[in-house]
Amino acid sequence: MSESARAATGKSATKRGLFGRIALFIRQVIDELRKVVWPTMNELWTYFTVVVVFIIAIMAFTGVLDFAFNRAVMWLFA
């Protein structure tokens, strides 16, 4: 039973020292990492491609806006 489950049921937990709390934290992190569903290599490449395409699209949009505002400012102040 996890520490938080014990606290929720009302059972008193023993007072842990600094190193005991650190060890408990590491054990809980490892337990949570075991629950993670890791993506397959195919899913990973799909996610990577989606992110790269999205970043390129945002860069293009920002570049077009920069170019348009640059032209507008140059026309206004020239």
N, CA, C and O atoms as a CHARMM CRD file, in Angstrom:
* protein
*
  312
    1    1 MET  N      0.85400  -1.17100   0.00000 PROA 1      0.00000
    2    1 MET  CA     0.00000   0.00000   0.00000 PROA 1      0.00000
    3    1 MET  C      0.89800   1.23100   0.00000 PROA 1      0.00000
    4    1 MET  O      1.89400   1.28300   0.72200 PROA 1      0.00000
    5    2 SER  N      0.54300   2.20900  -0.80400 PROA 2      0.00000
    6    2 SER  CA     1.38000   3.39900  -0.88700 PROA 2      0.00000
    7    2 SER  C      1.18400   4.28300   0.34600 PROA 2      0.00000
    8    2 SER  O      0.24500   4.11700   1.12400 PROA 2      0.00000
    9    3 GLU  N      2.09500   5.20800   0.48200 PROA 3      0.00000
   10    3 GLU  CA     2.05600   6.13200   1.62400 PROA 3      0.00000
   11    3 GLU  C      0.78200   6.96300   1.60200 PROA 3      0.00000
   12    3 GLU  O      0.16300   7.17600   2.64400 PROA 3      0.00000
   13    4 SER  N      0.38600   7.43400   0.42000 PROA 4      0.00000
   14    4 SER  CA    -0.81500   8.25900   0.33400 PROA 4      0.00000
   15    4 SER  C     -2.06900   7.42800   0.59400 PROA 4      0.00000
   16    4 SER  O     -3.04500   7.94100   1.13900 PROA 4      0.00000
   17    5 ALA  N     -2.05400   6.13800   0.20700 PROA 5      0.00000
   18    5 ALA  CA    -3.19900   5.27700   0.46900 PROA 5      0.00000
   19    5 ALA  C     -3.34500   5.02400   1.96400 PROA 5      0.00000
   20    5 ALA  O     -4.46000   4.98200   2.48400 PROA 5      0.00000
   21    6 ARG  N     -2.22000   4.85500   2.65500 PROA 6      0.00000
   22    6 ARG  CA    -2.27100   4.68900   4.11100 PROA 6      0.00000
   23    6 ARG  C     -2.83600   5.93100   4.79000 PROA 6      0.00000
   24    6 ARG  O     -3.62400   5.83500   5.73100 PROA 6      0.00000
   25    7 ALA  N     -2.42500   7.08500   4.30500 PROA 7      0.00000
   26    7 ALA  CA    -2.90900   8.32800   4.90000 PROA 7      0.00000
   27    7 ALA  C     -4.40400   8.48600   4.65200 PROA 7      0.00000
   28    7 ALA  O     -5.12300   9.00900   5.50200 PROA 7      0.00000
   29    8 ALA  N     -4.87700   8.03400   3.48300 PROA 8      0.00000
   30    8 ALA  CA    -6.29100   8.16900   3.15700 PROA 8      0.00000
   31    8 ALA  C     -7.14900   7.23200   4.00000 PROA 8      0.00000
   32    8 ALA  O     -8.29000   7.56600   4.31900 PROA 8      0.00000
   33    9 THR  N     -6.62100   6.06400   4.36700 PROA 9      0.00000
   34    9 THR  CA    -7.40700   5.12400   5.15900 PROA 9      0.00000
   35    9 THR  C     -7.38200   5.44200   6.63900 PROA 9      0.00000
   36    9 THR  O     -8.12200   4.84200   7.42000 PROA 9      0.00000
   37   10 GLY  N     -6.53600   6.38300   7.03000 PROA 10     0.00000
   38   10 GLY  CA    -6.50600   6.79300   8.42100 PROA 10     0.00000
   39   10 GLY  C     -5.45300   6.09500   9.25500 PROA 10     0.00000
   40   10 GLY  O     -5.30700   6.40800  10.43700 PROA 10     0.00000
   41   11 LYS  N     -4.71600   5.16200   8.68400 PROA 11     0.00000
   42   11 LYS  CA    -3.65200   4.49800   9.44100 PROA 11     0.00000
   43   11 LYS  C     -2.49100   5.46500   9.61000 PROA 11     0.00000
   44   11 LYS  O     -2.11700   6.18100   8.68100 PROA 11     0.00000
   45   12 SER  N     -1.94400   5.47100  10.78200 PROA 12     0.00000
   46   12 SER  CA    -0.84900   6.39700  11.03100 PROA 12     0.00000
   47   12 SER  C      0.44700   5.84400  10.46000 PROA 12     0.00000
   48   12 SER  O      0.78000   4.67800  10.67100 PROA 12     0.00000
   49   13 ALA  N      1.15700   6.66300   9.75500 PROA 13     0.00000
   50   13 ALA  CA     2.44300   6.27100   9.17700 PROA 13     0.00000
   51   13 ALA  C      3.54200   6.66800  10.14600 PROA 13     0.00000
   52   13 ALA  O      3.41200   7.63200  10.90200 PROA 13     0.00000
   53   14 THR  N      4.62200   5.91000  10.10800 PROA 14     0.00000
   54   14 THR  CA     5.74100   6.24900  10.98300 PROA 14     0.00000
   55   14 THR  C      6.43900   7.48800  10.45300 PROA 14     0.00000
   56   14 THR  O      6.46200   7.73900   9.24800 PROA 14     0.00000
   57   15 LYS  N      6.99600   8.24300  11.35100 PROA 15     0.00000
   58   15 LYS  CA     7.72500   9.44900  10.97700 PROA 15     0.00000
   59   15 LYS  C      9.05300   9.03600  10.37600 PROA 15     0.00000
   60   15 LYS  O      9.82900   8.31600  11.00500 PROA 15     0.00000
   61   16 ARG  N      9.31400   9.48700   9.16700 PROA 16     0.00000
   62   16 ARG  CA    10.54200   9.11100   8.47200 PROA 16     0.00000
   63   16 ARG  C     11.53100  10.25600   8.53600 PROA 16     0.00000
   64   16 ARG  O     11.15200  11.42700   8.57000 PROA 16     0.00000
   65   17 GLY  N     12.80200   9.89800   8.55200 PROA 17     0.00000
   66   17 GLY  CA    13.85800  10.89100   8.50000 PROA 17     0.00000
   67   17 GLY  C     14.07400  11.35300   7.07100 PROA 17     0.00000
   68   17 GLY  O     13.35100  10.95000   6.16000 PROA 17     0.00000
   69   18 LEU  N     15.05800  12.18900   6.88500 PROA 18     0.00000
   70   18 LEU  CA    15.33800  12.76200   5.57200 PROA 18     0.00000
   71   18 LEU  C     15.65700  11.67700   4.55000 PROA 18     0.00000
   72   18 LEU  O     15.09400  11.67500   3.45500 PROA 18     0.00000
   73   19 PHE  N     16.55900  10.75100   4.89800 PROA 19     0.00000
   74   19 PHE  CA    16.94600   9.71300   3.94900 PROA 19     0.00000
   75   19 PHE  C     15.80000   8.72500   3.71700 PROA 19     0.00000
   76   19 PHE  O     15.67500   8.17000   2.62600 PROA 19     0.00000
   77   20 GLY  N     14.98400   8.50800   4.71000 PROA 20     0.00000
   78   20 GLY  CA    13.81700   7.63800   4.54300 PROA 20     0.00000
   79   20 GLY  C     12.81500   8.23600   3.57900 PROA 20     0.00000
   80   20 GLY  O     12.23000   7.52700   2.76000 PROA 20     0.00000
   81   21 ARG  N     12.61400   9.56000   3.67600 PROA 21     0.00000
   82   21 ARG  CA    11.69000  10.23400   2.75000 PROA 21     0.00000
   83   21 ARG  C     12.23900  10.22600   1.33700 PROA 21     0.00000
   84   21 ARG  O     11.48800  10.05800   0.37600 PROA 21     0.00000
   85   22 ILE  N     13.56200  10.40800   1.20100 PROA 22     0.00000
   86   22 ILE  CA    14.17700  10.38300  -0.13200 PROA 22     0.00000
   87   22 ILE  C     14.03400   8.98800  -0.74000 PROA 22     0.00000
   88   22 ILE  O     13.70000   8.85700  -1.91800 PROA 22     0.00000
   89   23 ALA  N     14.28500   7.94400   0.05900 PROA 23     0.00000
   90   23 ALA  CA    14.15200   6.56500  -0.42600 PROA 23     0.00000
   91   23 ALA  C     12.70600   6.27400  -0.81400 PROA 23     0.00000
   92   23 ALA  O     12.45900   5.63100  -1.83400 PROA 23     0.00000
   93   24 LEU  N     11.75600   6.73700  -0.01800 PROA 24     0.00000
   94   24 LEU  CA    10.34600   6.55300  -0.33300 PROA 24     0.00000
   95   24 LEU  C      9.99300   7.24500  -1.64300 PROA 24     0.00000
   96   24 LEU  O      9.28000   6.68300  -2.47400 PROA 24     0.00000
   97   25 PHE  N     10.48500   8.44700  -1.82400 PROA 25     0.00000
   98   25 PHE  CA    10.23000   9.19500  -3.05900 PROA 25     0.00000
   99   25 PHE  C     10.76800   8.43700  -4.26900 PROA 25     0.00000
  100   25 PHE  O     10.08300   8.32100  -5.28500 PROA 25     0.00000
  101   26 ILE  N     11.98800   7.92200  -4.16400 PROA 26     0.00000
  102   26 ILE  CA    12.59300   7.19300  -5.28900 PROA 26     0.00000
  103   26 ILE  C     11.80700   5.92200  -5.58300 PROA 26     0.00000
  104   26 ILE  O     11.57900   5.59200  -6.74700 PROA 26     0.00000
  105   27 ARG  N     11.38900   5.20500  -4.53800 PROA 27     0.00000
  106   27 ARG  CA    10.57800   4.00200  -4.75900 PROA 27     0.00000
  107   27 ARG  C      9.26400   4.34100  -5.44400 PROA 27     0.00000
  108   27 ARG  O      8.82600   3.61000  -6.33200 PROA 27     0.00000
  109   28 GLN  N      8.62800   5.44000  -5.04600 PROA 28     0.00000
  110   28 GLN  CA     7.36300   5.83000  -5.66000 PROA 28     0.00000
  111   28 GLN  C      7.56800   6.25600  -7.11200 PROA 28     0.00000
  112   28 GLN  O      6.72400   5.96800  -7.96100 PROA 28     0.00000
  113   29 VAL  N      8.66800   6.93400  -7.41000 PROA 29     0.00000
  114   29 VAL  CA     8.95800   7.32500  -8.79100 PROA 29     0.00000
  115   29 VAL  C      9.14300   6.08600  -9.65200 PROA 29     0.00000
  116   29 VAL  O      8.61600   6.02600 -10.76300 PROA 29     0.00000
  117   30 ILE  N      9.88500   5.09300  -9.15900 PROA 30     0.00000
  118   30 ILE  CA    10.10200   3.86300  -9.91700 PROA 30     0.00000
  119   30 ILE  C      8.78800   3.11900 -10.12100 PROA 30     0.00000
  120   30 ILE  O      8.54000   2.58400 -11.20200 PROA 30     0.00000
  121   31 ASP  N      7.94600   3.08200  -9.09400 PROA 31     0.00000
  122   31 ASP  CA     6.63500   2.43600  -9.23500 PROA 31     0.00000
  123   31 ASP  C      5.78700   3.12900 -10.29400 PROA 31     0.00000
  124   31 ASP  O      5.11000   2.46100 -11.07600 PROA 31     0.00000
  125   32 GLU  N      5.81300   4.44900 -10.33100 PROA 32     0.00000
  126   32 GLU  CA     5.02800   5.17500 -11.32900 PROA 32     0.00000
  127   32 GLU  C      5.59400   4.98200 -12.73000 PROA 32     0.00000
  128   32 GLU  O      4.83400   4.89700 -13.69500 PROA 32     0.00000
  129   33 LEU  N      6.91800   4.91000 -12.85500 PROA 33     0.00000
  130   33 LEU  CA     7.52700   4.69200 -14.17700 PROA 33     0.00000
  131   33 LEU  C      7.19300   3.30300 -14.72100 PROA 33     0.00000
  132   33 LEU  O      7.14300   3.11500 -15.93700 PROA 33     0.00000
  133   34 ARG  N      6.96800   2.34500 -13.85200 PROA 34     0.00000
  134   34 ARG  CA     6.56200   1.00800 -14.31100 PROA 34     0.00000
  135   34 ARG  C      5.15600   1.02900 -14.90800 PROA 34     0.00000
  136   34 ARG  O      4.82500   0.16600 -15.72100 PROA 34     0.00000
  137   35 LYS  N      4.33500   1.98700 -14.52700 PROA 35     0.00000
  138   35 LYS  CA     2.97100   2.09000 -15.03700 PROA 35     0.00000
  139   35 LYS  C      2.89600   2.79000 -16.39100 PROA 35     0.00000
  140   35 LYS  O      1.86300   2.73300 -17.05900 PROA 35     0.00000
  141   36 VAL  N      3.96700   3.44100 -16.79900 PROA 36     0.00000
  142   36 VAL  CA     3.96800   4.21700 -18.03300 PROA 36     0.00000
  143   36 VAL  C      3.86600   3.28000 -19.23200 PROA 36     0.00000
  144   36 VAL  O      4.53700   2.25000 -19.29200 PROA 36     0.00000
  145   37 VAL  N      3.01400   3.65500 -20.18400 PROA 37     0.00000
  146   37 VAL  CA     2.92300   2.92200 -21.43900 PROA 37     0.00000
  147   37 VAL  C      3.82800   3.63700 -22.42200 PROA 37     0.00000
  148   37 VAL  O      3.50500   4.72900 -22.89200 PROA 37     0.00000
  149   38 TRP  N      4.96900   3.02000 -22.73700 PROA 38     0.00000
  150   38 TRP  CA     5.94900   3.64600 -23.60800 PROA 38     0.00000
  151   38 TRP  C      5.52900   3.46800 -25.05900 PROA 38     0.00000
  152   38 TRP  O      5.01800   2.41000 -25.42900 PROA 38     0.00000
  153   39 PRO  N      5.74000   4.50400 -25.89900 PROA 39     0.00000
  154   39 PRO  CA     5.34200   4.37500 -27.30700 PROA 39     0.00000
  155   39 PRO  C      6.25700   3.41800 -28.06400 PROA 39     0.00000
  156   39 PRO  O      7.42600   3.23500 -27.72600 PROA 39     0.00000
  157   40 THR  N      5.67600   2.81400 -29.10200 PROA 40     0.00000
  158   40 THR  CA     6.48500   1.96200 -29.97300 PROA 40     0.00000
  159   40 THR  C      7.34800   2.85500 -30.85700 PROA 40     0.00000
  160   40 THR  O      7.15700   4.07000 -30.88400 PROA 40     0.00000
  161   41 MET  N      8.28700   2.26400 -31.57200 PROA 41     0.00000
  162   41 MET  CA     9.17200   3.04300 -32.44200 PROA 41     0.00000
  163   41 MET  C      8.36100   3.72100 -33.55200 PROA 41     0.00000
  164   41 MET  O      8.65500   4.85300 -33.93400 PROA 41     0.00000
  165   42 ASN  N      7.34500   3.02900 -34.06600 PROA 42     0.00000
  166   42 ASN  CA     6.49800   3.61200 -35.10900 PROA 42     0.00000
  167   42 ASN  C      5.72800   4.82500 -34.57400 PROA 42     0.00000
  168   42 ASN  O      5.65600   5.85900 -35.23700 PROA 42     0.00000
  169   43 GLU  N      5.15900   4.69600 -33.38400 PROA 43     0.00000
  170   43 GLU  CA     4.44900   5.82500 -32.76900 PROA 43     0.00000
  171   43 GLU  C      5.39900   6.98000 -32.48900 PROA 43     0.00000
  172   43 GLU  O      5.04500   8.14600 -32.66400 PROA 43     0.00000
  173   44 LEU  N      6.60500   6.64700 -32.05400 PROA 44     0.00000
  174   44 LEU  CA     7.58800   7.67700 -31.74700 PROA 44     0.00000
  175   44 LEU  C      7.94500   8.48900 -32.99600 PROA 44     0.00000
  176   44 LEU  O      8.01700   9.71700 -32.93900 PROA 44     0.00000
  177   45 TRP  N      8.16600   7.81100 -34.11500 PROA 45     0.00000
  178   45 TRP  CA     8.46500   8.52100 -35.36700 PROA 45     0.00000
  179   45 TRP  C      7.27600   9.34200 -35.83200 PROA 45     0.00000
  180   45 TRP  O      7.45700  10.42700 -36.38500 PROA 45     0.00000
  181   46 THR  N      6.05800   8.84600 -35.61900 PROA 46     0.00000
  182   46 THR  CA     4.86100   9.60800 -35.98400 PROA 46     0.00000
  183   46 THR  C      4.77400  10.88700 -35.15600 PROA 46     0.00000
  184   46 THR  O      4.53700  11.96300 -35.70500 PROA 46     0.00000
  185   47 TYR  N      4.96000  10.78300 -33.86100 PROA 47     0.00000
  186   47 TYR  CA     4.92000  11.95700 -32.98400 PROA 47     0.00000
  187   47 TYR  C      6.02000  12.94900 -33.36000 PROA 47     0.00000
  188   47 TYR  O      5.78300  14.15600 -33.41000 PROA 47     0.00000
  189   48 PHE  N      7.22100  12.43600 -33.62500 PROA 48     0.00000
  190   48 PHE  CA     8.34500  13.28000 -34.02000 PROA 48     0.00000
  191   48 PHE  C      8.01500  14.05100 -35.29600 PROA 48     0.00000
  192   48 PHE  O      8.26800  15.25200 -35.38200 PROA 48     0.00000
  193   49 THR  N      7.45400  13.36400 -36.27800 PROA 49     0.00000
  194   49 THR  CA     7.10100  14.00300 -37.55100 PROA 49     0.00000
  195   49 THR  C      6.04100  15.07800 -37.34600 PROA 49     0.00000
  196   49 THR  O      6.14400  16.16500 -37.91600 PROA 49     0.00000
  197   50 VAL  N      5.03900  14.79000 -36.54900 PROA 50     0.00000
  198   50 VAL  CA     3.98300  15.76900 -36.28600 PROA 50     0.00000
  199   50 VAL  C      4.57000  17.01600 -35.63100 PROA 50     0.00000
  200   50 VAL  O      4.21600  18.13300 -36.00600 PROA 50     0.00000
  201   51 VAL  N      5.45000  16.84000 -34.66900 PROA 51     0.00000
  202   51 VAL  CA     6.04900  17.98100 -33.97000 PROA 51     0.00000
  203   51 VAL  C      6.90900  18.80800 -34.92700 PROA 51     0.00000
  204   51 VAL  O      6.83100  20.03700 -34.91900 PROA 51     0.00000
  205   52 VAL  N      7.72700  18.15000 -35.74700 PROA 52     0.00000
  206   52 VAL  CA     8.59600  18.87400 -36.68000 PROA 52     0.00000
  207   52 VAL  C      7.76300  19.64400 -37.69900 PROA 52     0.00000
  208   52 VAL  O      8.06700  20.80100 -37.98800 PROA 52     0.00000
  209   53 VAL  N      6.72000  19.02700 -38.24700 PROA 53     0.00000
  210   53 VAL  CA     5.85500  19.71400 -39.21600 PROA 53     0.00000
  211   53 VAL  C      5.17500  20.91300 -38.55700 PROA 53     0.00000
  212   53 VAL  O      5.09100  21.98200 -39.16100 PROA 53     0.00000
  213   54 PHE  N      4.69300  20.74600 -37.33300 PROA 54     0.00000
  214   54 PHE  CA     4.04400  21.85100 -36.63100 PROA 54     0.00000
  215   54 PHE  C      5.02700  22.99900 -36.39100 PROA 54     0.00000
  216   54 PHE  O      4.66600  24.16300 -36.56400 PROA 54     0.00000
  217   55 ILE  N      6.24500  22.69100 -36.00000 PROA 55     0.00000
  218   55 ILE  CA     7.24600  23.73500 -35.76000 PROA 55     0.00000
  219   55 ILE  C      7.57900  24.46100 -37.05300 PROA 55     0.00000
  220   55 ILE  O      7.71900  25.68400 -37.05700 PROA 55     0.00000
  221   56 ILE  N      7.70900  23.72000 -38.15700 PROA 56     0.00000
  222   56 ILE  CA     7.98400  24.36100 -39.44100 PROA 56     0.00000
  223   56 ILE  C      6.82600  25.26000 -39.85700 PROA 56     0.00000
  224   56 ILE  O      7.04600  26.34900 -40.38800 PROA 56     0.00000
  225   57 ALA  N      5.59400  24.81300 -39.62100 PROA 57     0.00000
  226   57 ALA  CA     4.42300  25.63300 -39.96300 PROA 57     0.00000
  227   57 ALA  C      4.40200  26.92300 -39.13800 PROA 57     0.00000
  228   57 ALA  O      4.12800  27.99400 -39.68000 PROA 57     0.00000
  229   58 ILE  N      4.68600  26.83500 -37.85000 PROA 58     0.00000
  230   58 ILE  CA     4.70700  28.03000 -36.99700 PROA 58     0.00000
  231   58 ILE  C      5.84400  28.96400 -37.41300 PROA 58     0.00000
  232   58 ILE  O      5.67500  30.18300 -37.40200 PROA 58     0.00000
  233   59 MET  N      7.00500  28.40100 -37.78200 PROA 59     0.00000
  234   59 MET  CA     8.12100  29.23300 -38.24100 PROA 59     0.00000
  235   59 MET  C      7.75200  29.95500 -39.53400 PROA 59     0.00000
  236   59 MET  O      8.07000  31.13300 -39.69400 PROA 59     0.00000
  237   60 ALA  N      7.08800  29.26500 -40.45200 PROA 60     0.00000
  238   60 ALA  CA     6.67800  29.88700 -41.71000 PROA 60     0.00000
  239   60 ALA  C      5.66600  31.00300 -41.45100 PROA 60     0.00000
  240   60 ALA  O      5.76900  32.08100 -42.03600 PROA 60     0.00000
  241   61 PHE  N      4.70200  30.75200 -40.58600 PROA 61     0.00000
  242   61 PHE  CA     3.69700  31.76300 -40.25500 PROA 61     0.00000
  243   61 PHE  C      4.34900  32.99000 -39.62400 PROA 61     0.00000
  244   61 PHE  O      4.02300  34.12200 -39.98100 PROA 61     0.00000
  245   62 THR  N      5.25900  32.76700 -38.69700 PROA 62     0.00000
  246   62 THR  CA     5.96400  33.87900 -38.05400 PROA 62     0.00000
  247   62 THR  C      6.82500  34.63000 -39.06200 PROA 62     0.00000
  248   62 THR  O      6.89500  35.85900 -39.02200 PROA 62     0.00000
  249   63 GLY  N      7.47900  33.90700 -39.96300 PROA 63     0.00000
  250   63 GLY  CA     8.28400  34.55600 -40.99800 PROA 63     0.00000
  251   63 GLY  C      7.45800  35.41800 -41.93000 PROA 63     0.00000
  252   63 GLY  O      7.87800  36.51600 -42.29400 PROA 63     0.00000
  253   64 VAL  N      6.28500  34.93300 -42.32400 PROA 64     0.00000
  254   64 VAL  CA     5.39400  35.71500 -43.18800 PROA 64     0.00000
  255   64 VAL  C      4.92800  36.96700 -42.46200 PROA 64     0.00000
  256   64 VAL  O      4.91000  38.05100 -43.04400 PROA 64     0.00000
  257   65 LEU  N      4.55200  36.82700 -41.19200 PROA 65     0.00000
  258   65 LEU  CA     4.13400  38.00800 -40.42200 PROA 65     0.00000
  259   65 LEU  C      5.28500  39.00300 -40.28400 PROA 65     0.00000
  260   65 LEU  O      5.07800  40.20900 -40.42300 PROA 65     0.00000
  261   66 ASP  N      6.47200  38.52200 -40.01800 PROA 66     0.00000
  262   66 ASP  CA     7.63800  39.38600 -39.88700 PROA 66     0.00000
  263   66 ASP  C      7.89100  40.13800 -41.19400 PROA 66     0.00000
  264   66 ASP  O      8.14200  41.34300 -41.18500 PROA 66     0.00000
  265   67 PHE  N      7.82200  39.42400 -42.30700 PROA 67     0.00000
  266   67 PHE  CA     8.03400  40.04600 -43.60800 PROA 67     0.00000
  267   67 PHE  C      6.96400  41.10800 -43.88200 PROA 67     0.00000
  268   67 PHE  O      7.28000  42.19800 -44.35800 PROA 67     0.00000
  269   68 ALA  N      5.70600  40.79500 -43.58300 PROA 68     0.00000
  270   68 ALA  CA     4.61200  41.73400 -43.82900 PROA 68     0.00000
  271   68 ALA  C      4.75600  42.98400 -42.96100 PROA 68     0.00000
  272   68 ALA  O      4.60500  44.10200 -43.45300 PROA 68     0.00000
  273   69 PHE  N      5.04500  42.79700 -41.68500 PROA 69     0.00000
  274   69 PHE  CA     5.20400  43.96400 -40.80900 PROA 69     0.00000
  275   69 PHE  C      6.43200  44.78000 -41.19000 PROA 69     0.00000
  276   69 PHE  O      6.41200  46.00700 -41.09700 PROA 69     0.00000
  277   70 ASN  N      7.49600  44.11700 -41.61500 PROA 70     0.00000
  278   70 ASN  CA     8.69000  44.82300 -42.06400 PROA 70     0.00000
  279   70 ASN  C      8.36100  45.69900 -43.27400 PROA 70     0.00000
  280   70 ASN  O      8.74300  46.86900 -43.31800 PROA 70     0.00000
  281   71 ARG  N      7.65600  45.13700 -44.24800 PROA 71     0.00000
  282   71 ARG  CA     7.26100  45.90700 -45.43600 PROA 71     0.00000
  283   71 ARG  C      6.36400  47.08300 -45.05300 PROA 71     0.00000
  284   71 ARG  O      6.52800  48.18900 -45.56800 PROA 71     0.00000
  285   72 ALA  N      5.41300  46.83900 -44.14400 PROA 72     0.00000
  286   72 ALA  CA     4.48900  47.89700 -43.73700 PROA 72     0.00000
  287   72 ALA  C      5.23900  49.02600 -43.03200 PROA 72     0.00000
  288   72 ALA  O      4.97400  50.20000 -43.29500 PROA 72     0.00000
  289   73 VAL  N      6.15500  48.69200 -42.15700 PROA 73     0.00000
  290   73 VAL  CA     6.90800  49.71500 -41.42600 PROA 73     0.00000
  291   73 VAL  C      7.81900  50.49200 -42.38000 PROA 73     0.00000
  292   73 VAL  O      7.92000  51.71600 -42.29400 PROA 73     0.00000
  293   74 MET  N      8.47900  49.77200 -43.28600 PROA 74     0.00000
  294   74 MET  CA     9.35600  50.43800 -44.25800 PROA 74     0.00000
  295   74 MET  C      8.55500  51.37100 -45.18000 PROA 74     0.00000
  296   74 MET  O      9.02500  52.45500 -45.52800 PROA 74     0.00000
  297   75 TRP  N      7.35500  50.94900 -45.56900 PROA 75     0.00000
  298   75 TRP  CA     6.50900  51.79300 -46.40300 PROA 75     0.00000
  299   75 TRP  C      6.02800  53.02100 -45.59900 PROA 75     0.00000
  300   75 TRP  O      5.95000  54.13000 -46.12800 PROA 75     0.00000
  301   76 LEU  N      5.71300  52.80000 -44.32500 PROA 76     0.00000
  302   76 LEU  CA     5.18400  53.87800 -43.50200 PROA 76     0.00000
  303   76 LEU  C      6.24100  54.92500 -43.18300 PROA 76     0.00000
  304   76 LEU  O      5.94400  56.11900 -43.21800 PROA 76     0.00000
  305   77 PHE  N      7.46200  54.51200 -42.87300 PROA 77     0.00000
  306   77 PHE  CA     8.49300  55.44800 -42.43000 PROA 77     0.00000
  307   77 PHE  C      9.50500  55.82600 -43.51100 PROA 77     0.00000
  308   77 PHE  O     10.37800  56.65300 -43.25000 PROA 77     0.00000
  309   78 ALA  N      9.42400  55.26000 -44.70100 PROA 78     0.00000
  310   78 ALA  CA    10.38800  55.57000 -45.74300 PROA 78     0.00000
  311   78 ALA  C      9.97400  56.76800 -46.56500 PROA 78     0.00000
  312   78 ALA  O     10.68700  57.15900 -47.48900 PROA 78     0.00000
